[in-house]
């Protein structure tokens, strides 16, 4: 039994992600890390990585660099969500920044 949408099987080779604002951030992060597996949940030992290739990403207004300087209102939101900014830019904010993961093999 496969995954279906509107009664038809979903073509796992034609996955596109799209989102606005926070959804755009998640779409970009998923697209940029899809080939790395870096943010995938842990698999049970001996189980292969479950991978669905992302072919296209559309991010409308999604934040791409969470570790850079921000305005005070956004800083408050980011601190509550991820934690304080790391002065070296190597903390969780950098980990969750899509620009950190961008490489030439990423989907358009």
Order of alpha helices (4+ residues) and beta strands (2+ residues): beta-beta-beta-alpha-beta-alpha-alpha-alpha
